[in-house]
Amino acid sequence: MIITDIEPKEVFKGFKGRFVHMESFTIGFWDIEAGSELPLHSHIHEQTTEVIEGELEMTCNGVTKVYKPGMIITIPSNVLHGGRAITRCKLTDIFCPVREDYK
């Protein structure tokens, strides 16, 4: 499988993702426009986010940090989180269980 063969889906304005769904998890490959905002939200899924390119400001459980390439954000189930792309970003997310809403 080649990532670029997967049709991108704009989940939030400026957040375009390509998703692979397995039996117990979903992996997402994101391309995010600079300045795009991810509203504060929570979900049942545990999530890890790795910054591949760019700079991402994230607030997780009330703590705000700037993440750069090679850094990983861990987000437990039901924790409030959100952020914004300081620059154009590429991220890889893993969600467990599967993100049925991203299918």
Backbone as a printed PyTorch tensor [residue, N CA C, xyz], in Angstrom:
tensor([[[  0.8480,  -1.1770,   0.0000],
         [  0.0000,   0.0000,   0.0000],
         [  0.8930,   1.2400,   0.0000]],

        [[  0.5190,   2.2410,  -0.7570],
         [  1.2140,   3.5200,  -0.7880],
         [  0.2890,   4.5650,  -0.1700]],

        [[  0.8020,   5.3290,   0.7840],
         [ -0.0330,   6.2960,   1.5160],
         [ -0.7630,   7.2380,   0.5720]],

        [[ -0.0710,   7.7190,  -0.4580],
         [ -0.7020,   8.6810,  -1.3710],
         [ -1.8190,   8.0640,  -2.2160]],

        [[ -1.9280,   6.7310,  -2.2200],
         [ -3.0480,   6.0740,  -2.9140],
         [ -4.3410,   6.1350,  -2.1040]],

        [[ -4.2440,   6.4860,  -0.8150],
         [ -5.4230,   6.5860,   0.0440],
         [ -6.0440,   7.9710,  -0.1470]],

        [[ -7.3270,   8.0180,  -0.4000],
         [ -8.0250,   9.2870,  -0.6110],
         [ -8.0290,  10.0990,   0.6870]],

        [[ -7.5340,  11.3590,   0.6510],
         [ -7.5420,  12.1750,   1.8770],
         [ -8.9530,  12.6160,   2.2530]],

        [[ -9.1520,  12.7970,   3.5560],
         [-10.4430,  13.2360,   4.0870],
         [-10.1870,  14.4630,   4.9640]],

        [[-10.8810,  15.5710,   4.6920],
         [-10.7300,  16.7610,   5.5240],
         [-11.6610,  16.6180,   6.7350]],

        [[-11.0670,  16.3350,   7.8820],
         [-11.8250,  16.0680,   9.1070],
         [-12.1720,  17.3750,   9.8160]],

        [[-11.2270,  18.3030,   9.8640],
         [-11.4220,  19.6650,  10.3540],
         [-10.8620,  20.5820,   9.2740]],

        [[-11.3070,  21.8280,   9.2430],
         [-10.8080,  22.7640,   8.2340],
         [ -9.2820,  22.8260,   8.2980]],

        [[ -8.6390,  22.5180,   7.1710],
         [ -7.1880,  22.5480,   7.0880],
         [ -6.4960,  21.2690,   7.5360]],

        [[ -7.2510,  20.2850,   8.0500],
         [ -6.7020,  19.0070,   8.5190],
         [ -7.1350,  17.8960,   7.5610]],

        [[ -6.2290,  17.4850,   6.6990],
         [ -6.5350,  16.4190,   5.7410],
         [ -5.7830,  15.1610,   6.1540]],

        [[ -6.5300,  14.0720,   6.3160],
         [ -5.9340,  12.8250,   6.7740],
         [ -6.1850,  11.6740,   5.8310]],

        [[ -5.2470,  10.7570,   5.8280],
         [ -5.3930,   9.4790,   5.1330],
         [ -5.3360,   8.4080,   6.2170]],

        [[ -6.2760,   7.4570,   6.1870],
         [ -6.4350,   6.5370,   7.3150],
         [ -6.3410,   5.0770,   6.8950]],

        [[ -5.6920,   4.3010,   7.7650],
         [ -5.6370,   2.8510,   7.6260],
         [ -6.2940,   2.2860,   8.8760]],

        [[ -7.3060,   1.4460,   8.6690],
         [ -8.0640,   0.8740,   9.7800],
         [ -7.7550,  -0.6180,   9.8950]],

        [[ -7.3660,  -1.0190,  11.0990],
         [ -7.1220,  -2.4220,  11.3890],
         [ -8.2220,  -2.8960,  12.3470]],

        [[ -8.0830,  -4.1050,  12.8730],
         [ -9.1150,  -4.6270,  13.7620],
         [ -9.1890,  -3.8600,  15.0760]],

        [[ -8.0430,  -3.4220,  15.6110],
         [ -8.0570,  -2.8010,  16.9370],
         [ -7.5070,  -1.3780,  16.9810]],

        [[ -7.0700,  -0.8270,  15.8440],
         [ -6.5480,   0.5380,  15.8590],
         [ -6.6960,   1.1850,  14.4890]],

        [[ -6.5410,   2.5000,  14.4800],
         [ -6.5120,   3.2920,  13.2520],
         [ -5.2230,   4.0980,  13.2570]],

        [[ -4.5640,   4.1530,  12.0990],
         [ -3.4040,   5.0180,  11.9440],
         [ -3.7720,   6.0990,  10.9310]],

        [[ -3.4200,   7.3380,  11.2660],
         [ -3.7390,   8.4710,  10.3990],
         [ -2.4910,   9.2160,   9.9960]],

        [[ -2.4530,   9.6030,   8.7330],
         [ -1.3500,  10.3780,   8.1860],
         [ -1.9260,  11.7440,   7.8010]],

        [[ -1.5220,  12.7710,   8.5230],
         [ -2.1250,  14.1010,   8.3890],
         [ -1.2280,  15.0720,   7.6400]],

        [[ -1.8600,  15.9090,   6.8350],
         [ -1.2220,  17.0610,   6.2130],
         [ -2.0630,  18.2550,   6.6580]],

        [[ -1.4460,  19.1800,   7.3960],
         [ -2.1880,  20.2650,   8.0400],
         [ -1.6620,  21.6110,   7.5660]],

        [[ -2.5750,  22.4650,   7.1480],
         [ -2.2090,  23.8010,   6.6870],
         [ -1.7960,  24.6740,   7.8670]],

        [[ -0.7970,  25.5300,   7.6430],
         [ -0.3450,  26.4680,   8.6780],
         [ -1.5190,  27.3070,   9.1700]],

        [[ -1.5960,  27.4930,  10.4810],
         [ -2.6530,  28.2950,  11.0870],
         [ -3.9470,  27.5560,  11.3610]],

        [[ -4.0710,  26.3230,  10.8870],
         [ -5.3030,  25.5490,  11.1130],
         [ -5.4300,  25.1960,  12.5870]],

        [[ -6.6730,  25.2440,  13.0730],
         [ -6.9230,  25.0000,  14.4950],
         [ -7.7220,  23.7320,  14.7140]],

        [[ -7.3140,  22.9890,  15.7170],
         [ -8.0140,  21.7850,  16.1580],
         [ -8.7610,  22.1630,  17.4260]],

        [[-10.1000,  22.2180,  17.3770],
         [-10.8490,  22.6350,  18.5660],
         [-10.6440,  21.6640,  19.7340]],

        [[-10.7430,  22.1910,  20.9470],
         [-10.6640,  21.3270,  22.1250],
         [-11.7440,  20.2630,  22.0360]],

        [[-11.3610,  19.0260,  22.2810],
         [-12.2990,  17.9080,  22.2080],
         [-11.7240,  16.7350,  23.0010]],

        [[-12.5180,  15.7200,  23.1660],
         [-12.0470,  14.4700,  23.7720],
         [-12.7690,  13.3150,  23.0980]],

        [[-12.2230,  12.1240,  23.2460],
         [-12.8320,  10.9210,  22.6780],
         [-12.3570,   9.7130,  23.4800]],

        [[-13.0190,   8.5930,  23.2720],
         [-12.6920,   7.3870,  24.0370],
         [-11.3460,   6.7900,  23.6370]],

        [[-10.8510,   7.1720,  22.4780],
         [ -9.6390,   6.5640,  21.9330],
         [ -8.3840,   7.0410,  22.6430]],

        [[ -7.4710,   6.1120,  22.9450],
         [ -6.1140,   6.5010,  23.3070],
         [ -5.4610,   6.9460,  22.0030]],

        [[ -4.5600,   7.9260,  22.0970],
         [ -3.9710,   8.4850,  20.8770],
         [ -2.5030,   8.8180,  21.1030]],

        [[ -1.6820,   8.5120,  20.1050],
         [ -0.3300,   9.0510,  20.0620],
         [ -0.2180,   9.8450,  18.7750]],

        [[  0.4940,  10.9680,  18.8450],
         [  0.7210,  11.8210,  17.6870],
         [  2.2170,  12.0610,  17.5660]],

        [[  2.7800,  11.7420,  16.4080],
         [  4.1860,  12.0470,  16.1460],
         [  4.2470,  13.1670,  15.1100]],

        [[  5.0180,  14.2030,  15.4190],
         [  5.2350,  15.2800,  14.4650],
         [  6.3380,  14.8290,  13.5100]],

        [[  6.0130,  14.7860,  12.2260],
         [  6.9590,  14.3840,  11.1820],
         [  7.6360,  15.6250,  10.5900]],

        [[  6.8300,  16.6630,  10.3220],
         [  7.3330,  17.9250,   9.7800],
         [  6.5680,  19.0700,  10.4270]],

        [[  7.2220,  20.2260,  10.5840],
         [  6.5650,  21.4350,  11.0530],
         [  6.5540,  21.5720,  12.5620]],

        [[  5.7810,  22.5710,  13.0100],
         [  5.6260,  22.8420,  14.4390],
         [  4.1420,  22.8850,  14.7800]],

        [[  3.7920,  22.1960,  15.8560],
         [  2.4050,  22.0550,  16.2960],
         [  2.3060,  22.4670,  17.7520]],

        [[  1.4060,  23.3880,  18.0400],
         [  1.1250,  23.7600,  19.4260],
         [ -0.0860,  22.9460,  19.8790]],

        [[  0.0870,  22.1920,  20.9490],
         [ -1.0000,  21.3570,  21.4590],
         [ -1.2300,  21.6340,  22.9330]],

        [[ -2.4990,  21.6460,  23.2970],
         [ -2.9020,  21.7020,  24.6920],
         [ -3.5260,  20.3540,  25.0160]],

        [[ -2.9910,  19.7000,  26.0390],
         [ -3.4840,  18.3950,  26.4560],
         [ -3.6410,  18.4160,  27.9680]],

        [[ -4.8780,  18.2320,  28.4120],
         [ -5.1630,  18.2200,  29.8470],
         [ -4.7160,  19.5250,  30.5100]],

        [[ -4.8950,  20.6500,  29.7930],
         [ -4.6030,  21.9720,  30.3330],
         [ -3.1590,  22.4300,  30.1910]],

        [[ -2.2870,  21.5830,  29.6460],
         [ -0.8700,  21.9320,  29.4820],
         [ -0.5940,  22.1680,  27.9930]],

        [[ -0.0410,  23.3510,  27.6700],
         [  0.2550,  23.7070,  26.2820],
         [  1.7520,  23.6170,  26.0240]],

        [[  2.1170,  22.9510,  24.9180],
         [  3.5160,  22.8020,  24.5120],
         [  3.6030,  22.9240,  22.9970]],

        [[  4.7950,  23.2710,  22.5150],
         [  5.0700,  23.2770,  21.0860],
         [  5.8600,  22.0100,  20.7590]],

        [[  5.3810,  21.2830,  19.7670],
         [  5.9870,  20.0190,  19.3610],
         [  6.6350,  20.1750,  17.9910]],

        [[  7.8210,  19.5880,  17.8470],
         [  8.6130,  19.6740,  16.6240],
         [  8.9060,  18.2680,  16.1180]],

        [[  9.4740,  18.1400,  14.9040],
         [  9.7210,  16.8120,  14.3380],
         [ 10.4620,  15.8750,  15.3000]],

        [[  9.9360,  14.6490,  15.3620],
         [ 10.5080,  13.6200,  16.2300],
         [  9.8640,  13.5560,  17.6010]],

        [[  9.0560,  14.5610,  17.9440],
         [  8.3960,  14.5660,  19.2610],
         [  7.0600,  13.8250,  19.1710]],

        [[  6.6830,  13.1940,  20.2880],
         [  5.4430,  12.4160,  20.3610],
         [  4.5700,  12.9550,  21.4820]],

        [[  3.2850,  13.0800,  21.1800],
         [  2.2770,  13.4970,  22.1540],
         [  1.4780,  12.2510,  22.5140]],

        [[  1.2950,  11.9920,  23.8050],
         [  0.4580,  10.8720,  24.2390],
         [ -0.8040,  11.4490,  24.8670]],

        [[ -1.9520,  10.9750,  24.3860],
         [ -3.2420,  11.4990,  24.8380],
         [ -4.0810,  10.3340,  25.3520]],

        [[ -4.2810,  10.2700,  26.6670],
         [ -5.1100,   9.1960,  27.2230],
         [ -6.5830,   9.3330,  26.8110]],

        [[ -7.3200,   8.2760,  26.9740],
         [ -8.7480,   8.2510,  26.7010],
         [ -9.4760,   9.3530,  27.4810]],

        [[-10.3980,  10.0390,  26.8050],
         [-11.2970,  11.0440,  27.3870],
         [-10.6030,  12.2980,  27.9310]],

        [[ -9.3510,  12.5650,  27.5410],
         [ -8.6470,  13.7720,  27.9770],
         [ -8.8920,  14.8880,  26.9590]],

        [[ -9.2350,  16.0720,  27.4580],
         [ -9.4880,  17.2330,  26.6090],
         [ -8.1800,  17.6860,  25.9650]],

        [[ -8.2160,  17.8640,  24.6250],
         [ -7.0230,  18.2890,  23.8970],
         [ -7.4120,  19.0470,  22.6260]],

        [[ -6.4860,  19.8610,  22.1430],
         [ -6.6810,  20.6280,  20.9220],
         [ -5.4160,  21.3880,  20.6210]],

        [[ -5.4080,  22.1210,  19.5190],
         [ -4.1900,  22.8550,  19.1970],
         [ -4.2820,  23.5820,  17.8830]],

        [[ -3.0910,  23.9850,  17.3820],
         [ -3.0250,  24.6690,  16.0920],
         [ -1.6680,  24.4040,  15.4490]],

        [[ -1.6930,  24.4050,  14.1260],
         [ -0.4640,  24.2390,  13.3610],
         [  0.2150,  25.5970,  13.2600]],

        [[  1.3820,  25.7250,  13.8580],
         [  2.1470,  26.9640,  13.7700],
         [  2.6650,  27.1200,  12.3440]],

        [[  3.1380,  26.0230,  11.7620],
         [  3.5720,  25.9700,  10.3730],
         [  2.7910,  24.8370,   9.7090]],

        [[  2.9940,  24.6600,   8.4170],
         [  2.4290,  23.4760,   7.7640],
         [  3.0180,  22.2630,   8.4660]],

        [[  2.1840,  21.2730,   8.7550],
         [  2.6240,  20.1020,   9.5180],
         [  2.2540,  18.8070,   8.8190]],

        [[  3.0690,  17.8020,   9.0730],
         [  2.7350,  16.4200,   8.7590],
         [  2.8350,  15.6580,  10.0670]],

        [[  1.7800,  14.9110,  10.3770],
         [  1.7020,  14.1630,  11.6270],
         [  1.3040,  12.7200,  11.3310]],

        [[  1.6530,  11.8360,  12.2400],
         [  1.1430,  10.4670,  12.2060],
         [  0.4630,  10.2060,  13.5450]],

        [[ -0.8070,   9.8170,  13.4870],
         [ -1.5960,   9.4950,  14.6810],
         [ -1.8780,   8.0030,  14.7270]],

        [[ -1.9120,   7.4730,  15.9300],
         [ -2.4230,   6.1220,  16.1480],
         [ -3.5420,   6.2380,  17.1800]],

        [[ -4.6970,   5.6640,  16.8400],
         [ -5.8670,   5.6670,  17.7150],
         [ -6.2430,   4.2340,  18.0590]],

        [[ -6.5740,   4.0070,  19.3160],
         [ -7.0330,   2.6910,  19.7530],
         [ -8.1940,   2.8930,  20.7240]],

        [[ -9.3550,   2.3350,  20.4940],
         [ -9.7420,   1.4410,  19.4110],
         [ -9.8910,   2.1880,  18.0690]],

        [[-10.3730,   1.4650,  17.0820],
         [-10.5590,   1.9890,  15.7280],
         [-11.4270,   3.2500,  15.7430]],

        [[-11.0600,   4.2320,  14.9240],
         [-11.8680,   5.4420,  14.7340],
         [-12.9250,   5.1550,  13.6720]],

        [[-14.0430,   4.6320,  14.1070],
         [-15.1360,   4.3100,  13.1800],
         [-15.6050,   5.5690,  12.4400]],

        [[-15.5270,   6.7270,  13.1180],
         [-15.9900,   7.9870,  12.5070],
         [-15.0690,   8.4690,  11.3870]],

        [[-13.8780,   7.8990,  11.2660],
         [-12.9530,   8.2840,  10.2050],
         [-13.0180,   7.3530,   8.9950]],

        [[-13.8680,   6.3260,   9.0790],
         [-14.0060,   5.3890,   7.9630],
         [-14.7900,   6.0340,   6.8400]]])
